Amino acid sequence: IVLIKLTEEHTTASARAVIAEESRRRLGDVLGPIGVTVATPADDKASDSWDLAITVRIEVLDDVPGYLADPLHRAYVDEYLLPKVACLKAWNFERP
């Protein structure tokens, strides 16, 4: 799960929507995940703290390092997303 606060110039509803759609497209091309969800805030309280929530479902935790190192993922993060990010928090969770 990745929560993202964008830089001020990217926090409008229209800018968030464009970044969310591009994130869905790019992350959908990366091999490994069995599902990717990109969401924007549902209410004012959420948008005060975060601009995007990305959930990437991967079959087993051991596959995470390969996903993170994938060249398509690296290009998305390093070239597209990070220049627009003020704060990013990411966590891994396992299903029982």
ZICOR-V758301 format. One record per residue. N is the residue number from 1. PSI is psi in degrees with one decimal (* if undefined). OMEGA is omega in radians with two decimals (999 if undefined). NEAR is the number of other C-alpha atoms within 8 Angstrom. Layout:
N&PSI&OMEGA&NEAR / N&PSI&OMEGA&NEAR
This chain:
1&129.1&-3.12&10 / 2&125.0&3.06&10 / 3&134.4&-3.01&12 / 4&129.9&2.96&13 / 5&120.4&-3.10&12 / 6&160.7&3.03&13 / 7&157.0&-2.99&9 / 8&-40.5&-3.10&5 / 9&-10.4&-3.14&6 / 10&13.4&-3.04&9 / 11&4.9&3.06&10 / 12&159.0&3.13&7 / 13&-40.9&-3.12&6 / 14&-39.8&3.10&6 / 15&-42.5&3.09&9 / 16&-44.1&-3.11&13 / 17&-41.9&3.12&9 / 18&-45.5&-3.14&8 / 19&-38.8&3.11&8 / 20&-45.3&-3.14&12 / 21&-43.4&3.11&9 / 22&-36.1&3.09&8 / 23&-44.1&3.09&10 / 24&-45.9&-3.11&11 / 25&-50.0&-3.07&8 / 26&-43.7&-3.12&11 / 27&-26.2&3.07&11 / 28&-20.5&3.13&8 / 29&-14.2&-3.10&7 / 30&133.2&3.12&11 / 31&144.0&3.06&7 / 32&-54.7&-3.09&7 / 33&145.3&3.04&11 / 34&-3.8&3.09&8 / 35&142.6&3.08&8 / 36&129.0&3.07&12 / 37&130.1&3.07&9 / 38&122.0&-3.07&12 / 39&152.4&3.04&8 / 40&163.1&-3.08&10 / 41&140.9&-3.13&11 / 42&-14.0&-3.14&6 / 43&171.9&-3.09&6 / 44&-38.1&-3.13&7 / 45&-43.1&3.11&6 / 46&-43.0&-3.09&10 / 47&-19.0&3.03&10 / 48&-28.2&-3.07&6 / 49&-39.2&-3.02&7 / 50&153.4&3.12&12 / 51&-28.5&3.12&14 / 52&147.3&2.97&13 / 53&122.1&-3.14&14 / 54&124.9&3.07&11 / 55&122.9&3.12&10 / 56&119.2&3.12&10 / 57&123.6&3.12&8 / 58&140.5&-3.02&11 / 59&-50.9&-3.13&7 / 60&146.9&-3.09&6 / 61&-32.0&-3.14&7 / 62&-17.1&3.13&5 / 63&-9.0&-3.09&10 / 64&-47.6&-3.13&9 / 65&-38.9&3.10&7 / 66&-40.6&3.08&7 / 67&-47.0&-3.11&12 / 68&-31.6&-3.11&8 / 69&-11.6&-3.11&8 / 70&132.9&-3.10&10 / 71&-35.2&3.11&6 / 72&-39.3&3.10&10 / 73&-45.8&3.14&13 / 74&-43.8&3.14&11 / 75&-43.3&3.11&9 / 76&-52.3&-3.07&12 / 77&-54.9&-2.99&9 / 78&-40.2&-3.03&9 / 79&-36.0&-3.07&9 / 80&-54.6&-2.95&9 / 81&-53.6&-3.00&9 / 82&-35.4&3.09&8 / 83&-14.3&-3.11&7 / 84&0.5&-2.97&9 / 85&131.1&3.00&11 / 86&-35.9&-3.13&8 / 87&138.8&3.13&7 / 88&130.6&3.09&9 / 89&133.9&-3.12&7 / 90&140.0&3.12&7 / 91&150.2&3.03&6 / 92&138.3&3.08&5 / 93&147.9&3.07&5 / 94&144.1&3.01&5 / 95&143.5&3.11&3 / 96&*&999&2
